[in-house]
Amino acid sequence: MILMVLLALILRLYRLPSYMTFLGDEGRDALVWWRMLHRGKLTLIGPQTSIGNMYLGPLFYYLMFPFFVVWGTAGPSIGTALFAGATTFLLWRVGREWFSDKAGLTAAFLYAISPVAIELSRSAWNPNIMPFFALLAIWGVWQFWQKKKYFWLLMEGVFLSFAAQSHYLGLLLFPTVAIFWLIELVILIKSKKSLKSYWLATLGAIAIFIILSVLPLIWFDLRHNFINYHAFYKFFSERQTTVNFKIYKAFPNFWPLWRMLIERLLAGKDSRAGLWTSLALLALTVGTIWSVFRQDFFRRLVFRKSLWLVLTWLAMGLVGMGLYKQHIYDHYFGFLFPAVFLLAAAIFDCLWHRWRAAALVFLLLLTFFSLKNCPLRYPPGNQMKKTAEIAQKIIEESGGKNFNLGLIAKQNYDAGYRYFLEKWGYPPLVIDAQKISATMTNQLFVICEEQCNPLGHPQAEIANFGWAKIEQEWDFPWGAKLYKLVHSK
């Protein structure tokens, strides 16, 4: 177990400042932490979602703030990697209790070396902590369902709050939790036991979730014209482009989603290997269900119940994802990551008891696919260093005077640059069309992360600057270009 955790941490912390992502979202979050530390500016909302104008709750910012205080700009990324180490440990702990020692180590090992899991746990981005809290939420289900520890219902309020505030798709954990909550309620009713502690713990969990997840957003909405409420209403009312509430329409998406999930997590993002791995894992899953539930093999009741829990977790998650109409990125599956590794570990455990050679081949193939595309095999992007270097150049060329800033890029925005500029005491002014004289300066620095001509570009900060001419320009070795524009007379 110690070796598995060390392996996970090494693969994530090795040269982390060079490998970590540092684009607009990371710069936006770094600005929040910097202002919290140096200006005491606390926040009631978390990061903005990529769809609509919805905001997450603020727990992610407060969770990662201590890491920023201790380690600076790279601190939250270090914190994210440490949470991945904790997830590795928890996978071992859960897999060992639910299946076997070998299964626990297998789940931890596969998670430790998974390329997508590595990539998504080396940068401070809100969805990247979701696997840890999703696994805790399902572990909590096991505690109140099987061990009758109803105190864990209170913890469910905490775990689900963190999962939902890392990404709203974390809400897809609720159906699984609700199903087993109802099962336990029925068991208590049939056994004629007192329901008082169960209901009190449930109400406590609801109260905790509301306090942690809902109240900050309500408070924010009351002060900002109900931004979140209107965004949520629009998201669910205009369902033709976002979600579908007809459950049966999710089933045709099962196979594409299953293949995508397995390909990304277990097949090293290799499409051909992903196809065969998805088919093999599906067949092995069916075989495992048959062996566990229909035959004498694996009579352990714990194994059966834990497999039922993992399969329900996966099924509910895939149904929810199948109702989503827009493009699905890897991090959307964060709440299902632990389920995939636990299922693979359970299959390995079953194979080991009957066909050890097949079990070893199964594990070796998964290991090969993951190591083949290990992110450490590729040179680092040095995104944070490059962003800081351009920001430093802007400060040198600004002459200590106020300036405006623009960025032309396909998949980025300027928050990363603004973070370093503000941190070093040279925050750029944002041009306000209503207050032109107060916010427009005599110089505009435009960063081109792609081939571009800044003159006449429609990007808001450039267009608002008005008629301009290029006074100077600088090239950077990685292909970026910096322009200094001044007003054209």
C-alpha positions in Angstrom: 0.0 0.0 0.0 2.8 2.4 0.9 4.5 1.7 -2.4 1.3 2.3 -4.3 0.8 5.7 -2.7 4.4 6.6 -3.3 4.1 5.6 -6.9 1.0 7.8 -7.3 2.7 10.8 -5.7 5.9 10.4 -7.7 4.0 10.3 -11.0 2.1 13.4 -10.0 4.6 15.5 -8.1 7.7 14.9 -10.3 8.6 18.3 -11.8 5.0 19.4 -11.1 5.6 23.2 -11.7 6.8 22.3 -15.2 4.1 19.8 -16.0 1.1 21.5 -14.3 -1.6 23.2 -16.4 -1.6 27.0 -16.0 -4.2 28.6 -18.3 -7.1 30.9 -17.8 -9.0 28.8 -15.2 -5.9 28.3 -13.1 -5.0 31.9 -13.3 -8.5 32.9 -12.3 -8.3 30.6 -9.2 -4.8 31.9 -8.4 -6.2 35.4 -8.4 -8.9 34.4 -5.9 -6.3 32.8 -3.5 -3.9 35.8 -3.9 -6.7 38.3 -3.0 -7.8 36.1 -0.1 -4.3 36.1 1.3 -3.2 39.7 0.6 -6.5 41.6 0.7 -8.7 39.4 2.9 -11.2 39.2 0.1 -13.3 36.1 0.9 -15.7 34.6 -1.6 -19.2 33.2 -1.5 -19.0 31.5 -4.9 -16.6 29.1 -6.6 -15.4 28.8 -10.2 -17.8 29.5 -13.0 -19.0 26.5 -15.0 -18.3 26.2 -18.7 -22.0 26.1 -19.5 -24.2 29.2 -18.9 -23.4 31.7 -16.2 -23.6 29.2 -13.3 -21.2 29.2 -10.4 -20.1 26.4 -8.2 -20.0 26.7 -4.4 -16.8 28.1 -2.7 -15.5 25.0 -0.9 -12.8 24.3 -3.5 -11.3 27.7 -2.9 -11.2 27.3 0.9 -10.0 23.7 0.6 -7.0 24.6 -1.5 -6.2 28.0 0.2 -3.8 26.5 2.8 -1.7 25.0 0.0 -1.5 28.3 -1.7 -0.4 30.0 1.6 2.4 27.4 2.1 3.7 26.8 -1.4 2.5 29.8 -3.4 1.3 29.6 -7.0 2.1 25.8 -7.4 0.7 25.1 -3.9 -2.9 24.2 -4.9 -1.6 21.9 -7.7 0.6 20.2 -5.0 -2.6 19.9 -2.9 -4.5 18.3 -5.8 -1.7 15.7 -6.2 -1.8 15.0 -2.5 -5.5 14.3 -2.7 -4.7 11.9 -5.5 -2.4 10.1 -3.1 -5.2 10.0 -0.5 -7.5 8.6 -3.2 -5.0 5.9 -3.9 -4.9 4.9 -0.3 -8.7 5.0 0.0 -9.0 2.7 -3.1 -6.7 0.2 -1.4 -8.7 0.5 1.9 -12.1 0.1 0.2 -11.0 -2.6 -2.3 -9.5 -4.6 0.6 -12.7 -4.6 2.6 -15.1 -5.1 -0.3 -13.2 -7.7 -2.2 -9.7 -8.8 -1.1 -6.2 -7.6 -0.3 -5.1 -8.3 -3.9 -8.1 -6.3 -5.2 -7.3 -3.3 -3.0 -3.7 -3.2 -4.2 -4.9 -3.7 -7.8 -7.4 -0.8 -7.7 -4.7 1.5 -6.1 -2.1 0.5 -8.6 -4.3 1.0 -11.7 -5.4 4.4 -10.4 -1.8 5.4 -9.6 -0.6 4.7 -13.2 -3.6 5.8 -15.2 -2.6 8.6 -17.6 -5.8 10.5 -17.4 -5.9 10.2 -13.6 -2.3 11.5 -13.5 -3.0 14.4 -15.8 -6.1 15.5 -13.9 -4.4 15.4 -10.5 -1.4 17.5 -11.3 -3.2 20.8 -11.7 -5.3 22.8 -9.3 -8.7 22.7 -11.1 -11.9 22.2 -9.3 -13.0 18.9 -11.0 -9.7 17.2 -10.2 -10.6 16.6 -6.5 -13.9 15.0 -7.3 -12.7 11.3 -7.3 -11.6 11.5 -3.7 -15.0 12.9 -2.4 -17.0 10.6 -4.7 -15.3 7.6 -3.3 -15.8 8.9 0.3 -19.5 9.4 -0.5 -19.9 5.8 -1.7 -17.8 4.5 1.2 -20.3 6.4 3.4 -23.1 4.5 1.8 -21.4 1.2 2.8 -21.1 2.5 6.4 -24.7 3.3 6.9 -26.1 0.5 4.7 -24.0 -2.5 5.9 -22.4 -1.4 9.2 -25.5 0.5 10.5 -23.3 3.5 11.4 -25.8 6.2 10.8 -23.4 8.9 11.9 -22.0 8.5 8.4 -25.2 9.9 7.0 -24.1 13.2 8.4 -20.8 12.8 6.7 -22.7 12.2 3.4 -23.8 15.8 3.6 -20.2 16.9 3.7 -18.9 14.5 1.0 -21.7 15.2 -1.4 -21.2 19.0 -0.9 -17.5 18.8 -1.8 -18.3 16.5 -4.8 -21.0 18.8 -6.1 -18.9 21.9 -5.6 -16.0 20.4 -7.5 -18.3 19.9 -10.5 -22.1 19.9 -10.7 -22.0 16.4 -12.3 -21.1 15.3 -8.8 -24.9 15.5 -8.2 -25.1 12.3 -10.2 -23.9 10.5 -7.0 -27.3 11.3 -5.4 -29.3 8.6 -7.1 -26.9 5.9 -5.8 -27.0 7.3 -2.3 -30.7 7.6 -2.4 -31.3 4.0 -3.6 -29.3 2.5 -0.7 -30.8 5.0 1.7 -34.2 3.7 0.7 -33.1 0.1 1.0 -31.8 0.6 4.5 -35.1 2.4 5.4 -37.1 -0.5 4.2 -34.9 -2.9 6.2 -35.4 -0.9 9.3 -39.2 -0.7 8.8 -39.4 -4.5 8.2 -37.3 -5.3 11.3 -39.5 -2.8 13.3 -36.5 -1.0 14.7 -36.5 2.6 15.8 -36.2 5.1 13.0 -35.4 8.1 15.1 -31.6 8.0 14.8 -31.9 7.3 11.1 -34.2 10.2 10.4 -32.2 12.6 12.6 -29.0 11.7 10.8 -30.7 12.1 7.4 -32.1 15.5 8.3 -28.7 16.5 9.6 -27.1 15.5 6.3 -29.6 17.6 4.4 -29.0 20.5 6.7 -25.2 20.2 6.2 -25.6 20.0 2.5 -27.8 23.1 2.4 -25.4 25.1 4.7 -22.3 24.2 2.7 -23.6 24.2 -0.8 -26.8 26.2 -1.1 -26.7 29.0 1.4 -23.5 30.7 0.0 -25.0 30.7 -3.5 -28.3 32.1 -2.2 -26.5 34.8 -0.3 -24.5 35.6 -3.4 -27.6 35.7 -5.6 -29.4 38.1 -3.2 -26.5 40.5 -3.7 -26.1 40.0 -7.5 -29.6 40.0 -9.1 -30.0 36.2 -8.8 -27.4 35.3 -11.4 -27.2 31.7 -10.5 -31.0 31.2 -10.2 -31.5 32.6 -13.7 -28.6 30.5 -15.1 -30.0 27.3 -13.6 -33.5 28.1 -14.9 -32.2 28.7 -18.4 -30.1 25.5 -18.3 -33.0 23.2 -17.4 -35.7 25.1 -19.3 -33.8 25.1 -22.6 -33.3 21.3 -22.6 -33.0 20.9 -26.3 -29.3 21.8 -26.1 -28.4 20.7 -22.6 -30.1 17.7 -20.9 -32.9 15.3 -21.7 -35.2 14.1 -18.9 -36.5 11.1 -20.8 -34.5 8.3 -19.1 -35.0 5.8 -22.0 -33.0 8.1 -24.3 -29.9 7.5 -22.1 -29.6 3.8 -23.0 -28.3 4.2 -26.6 -25.5 6.2 -25.1 -24.4 3.4 -22.7 -21.9 1.7 -25.0 -20.2 5.0 -26.3 -19.9 6.2 -22.7 -18.7 2.9 -21.4 -16.1 2.7 -24.2 -14.9 6.3 -23.5 -14.7 5.7 -19.8 -12.6 2.5 -20.1 -10.5 3.8 -23.0 -9.5 6.9 -21.1 -8.9 5.3 -17.7 -7.7 1.8 -18.3 -6.5 1.7 -22.0 -4.1 4.6 -21.9 -6.2 6.6 -24.3 -5.4 4.2 -27.1 -8.6 4.0 -29.3 -8.0 0.5 -30.6 -6.9 -0.9 -27.3 -9.9 1.0 -25.7 -12.3 -0.9 -28.0 -11.0 -4.3 -27.1 -10.6 -3.4 -23.4 -14.1 -2.1 -23.2 -15.5 -5.3 -24.8 -13.3 -7.6 -22.7 -14.2 -5.7 -19.5 -17.9 -5.8 -20.3 -17.8 -9.6 -20.9 -15.7 -10.1 -17.8 -18.2 -8.0 -15.8 -21.1 -10.1 -17.0 -19.1 -13.2 -16.1 -18.2 -11.9 -12.7 -21.9 -11.1 -12.0 -22.9 -14.6 -13.0 -20.1 -16.2 -10.9 -20.9 -14.1 -7.8 -24.7 -14.1 -7.9 -25.6 -17.4 -9.6 -23.0 -19.9 -8.7 -21.3 -21.2 -5.6 -18.2 -19.3 -6.5 -17.5 -16.5 -4.1 -20.1 -17.2 -1.4 -18.9 -14.2 0.6 -21.9 -12.0 1.1 -19.6 -8.9 1.4 -18.3 -9.4 -2.1 -21.8 -9.7 -3.5 -23.1 -6.6 -1.8 -20.0 -4.5 -2.6 -20.2 -5.6 -6.3 -23.9 -4.6 -6.3 -22.9 -1.2 -4.9 -20.2 -0.6 -7.5 -22.4 -1.6 -10.4 -25.2 0.6 -9.2 -22.8 3.5 -8.9 -21.6 2.9 -12.5 -25.1 2.4 -13.9 -26.6 5.5 -12.3 -23.6 7.5 -13.4 -23.8 6.3 -17.0 -27.6 7.0 -17.1 -27.0 10.5 -15.9 -24.2 11.1 -18.4 -26.3 9.6 -21.2 -28.9 12.3 -20.6 -26.3 15.1 -21.2 -26.4 16.4 -24.8 -23.2 18.3 -25.0 -19.6 17.3 -25.5 -18.2 15.1 -22.6 -14.7 15.7 -21.4 -12.5 13.4 -19.3 -13.0 15.3 -16.1 -16.8 15.0 -16.4 -16.3 11.3 -15.4 -14.5 12.2 -12.1 -17.3 11.0 -9.9 -17.0 7.5 -11.7 -13.2 7.2 -11.7 -13.0 5.1 -8.4 -15.9 2.8 -9.6 -14.0 1.8 -12.7 -10.8 0.9 -10.8 -12.8 -1.0 -8.1 -14.7 -2.9 -10.8 -11.4 -3.9 -12.6 -10.0 -5.0 -9.2 -13.1 -7.1 -8.5 -12.8 -8.8 -11.9 -9.1 -9.5 -11.2 -10.0 -11.0 -7.9 -12.5 -13.4 -9.5 -10.1 -14.4 -12.2 -7.3 -15.0 -9.7 -9.4 -17.6 -7.9 -10.0 -19.6 -11.0 -7.5 -18.7 -13.7 -4.4 -17.1 -12.3 -2.7 -17.0 -15.6 -5.6 -15.1 -17.1 -5.7 -12.7 -14.2 -2.0 -11.9 -14.6 -2.4 -11.3 -18.4 -5.4 -9.1 -17.6 -3.4 -7.0 -15.2 -0.2 -6.9 -17.4 -2.2 -5.7 -20.4 -3.8 -2.9 -18.4 -0.4 -1.9 -17.0 1.1 -1.9 -20.5 -1.6 0.4 -21.9 -1.3 2.8 -19.1 2.5 3.0 -19.0 2.7 3.3 -22.8 1.0 6.7 -22.6 2.4 7.9 -19.2 2.5 11.7 -19.3 6.0 11.7 -17.9 7.2 10.2 -21.3 6.5 13.6 -22.9 8.4 16.9 -22.3 6.7 19.4 -19.9 4.7 22.3 -21.2 6.1 24.8 -18.7 2.9 26.8 -19.0 3.3 28.6 -15.7 6.9 29.6 -16.5 5.9 30.9 -20.0 3.0 32.9 -18.6 5.2 34.5 -16.0 7.9 35.3 -18.5 5.5 37.2 -20.8 4.0 39.0 -17.8 7.5 40.1 -16.7 8.2 41.4 -20.2 5.0 43.4 -20.1 6.1 45.0 -16.8 9.5 45.9 -18.2 8.1 47.5 -21.4 5.2 49.3 -19.7 7.6 51.9 -18.2 5.8 51.8 -14.9 2.7 53.3 -16.4 -0.8 52.0 -16.5 -1.7 49.7 -19.4 -4.5 47.6 -20.9 -4.1 43.9 -21.8 -5.5 41.7 -24.5 -5.1 38.1 -25.4 -5.7 36.3 -28.7 -5.9 32.5 -28.2 -8.0 29.6 -29.3 -8.5 27.9 -25.9 -7.4 30.3 -23.3 -8.1 33.7 -21.6 -6.0 36.2 -19.9 -6.5 35.5 -16.2 -3.1 33.7 -15.9 -1.3 36.7 -17.1 -3.4 39.0 -15.0 -2.5 36.9 -11.9 1.2 37.5 -12.3 0.8 41.1 -13.2 -1.4 41.8 -10.2 0.9 39.7 -7.9 3.9 41.8 -8.9 2.1 45.1 -8.4 1.2 46.0 -12.0 -2.5 45.1 -12.5 -3.7 45.9 -16.0 -6.8 48.2 -16.3 -9.9 46.6 -17.8 -11.5 49.0 -20.3 -15.1 49.8 -19.3 -17.2 51.2 -22.2 -19.2 53.2 -19.7 -16.0 54.8 -18.2 -13.6 55.1 -21.1 -11.6 58.0 -19.8 -10.9 56.3 -16.4 -10.1 52.8 -17.7 -8.4 53.3 -21.1 -4.7 53.9 -21.0 -2.2 55.0 -23.7 -0.8 51.5 -24.2 -2.3 48.1 -24.9 -0.3 44.9 -24.7 -1.7 42.1 -26.8 -0.4 38.5 -26.4 -0.8 36.3 -29.4 -0.6 32.6 -28.5 -1.3 31.8 -32.2 -0.6 33.5 -35.5 -2.6 36.7 -35.4 -2.8 40.4 -36.3 -4.0 42.4 -33.3 -5.0 45.4 -35.4 -8.8 45.5 -35.8 -9.2 42.2 -33.9 -12.8 41.8 -32.4 -11.5 40.7 -29.0 -13.3 43.0 -26.5 -10.3 44.6 -24.9 -8.6 45.2 -28.3 -11.7 46.6 -30.0 -12.5 48.9 -27.0 -9.0 50.4 -27.2 -10.0 52.0 -30.5 -7.8 52.9 -33.5 -4.3 51.8 -32.8 -0.9 51.1 -34.3 1.8 48.6 -33.4 4.7 50.4 -31.7 6.8 47.3 -30.8 6.6 43.5 -31.0 8.5 40.6 -29.4 8.8 37.0 -30.3 9.1 34.1 -27.7 10.9 30.8 -28.4 7.7 28.7 -28.0 5.8 30.6 -30.7 3.9 33.3 -28.7 4.2 36.9 -29.7 3.7 40.1 -27.7 2.6 43.4 -29.3 2.6 46.9 -27.8 -0.2 49.0 -29.3 -0.6 52.7 -28.9 -3.4 55.0 -30.2 -3.2 56.0 -33.8 -3.4 59.7 -34.4 
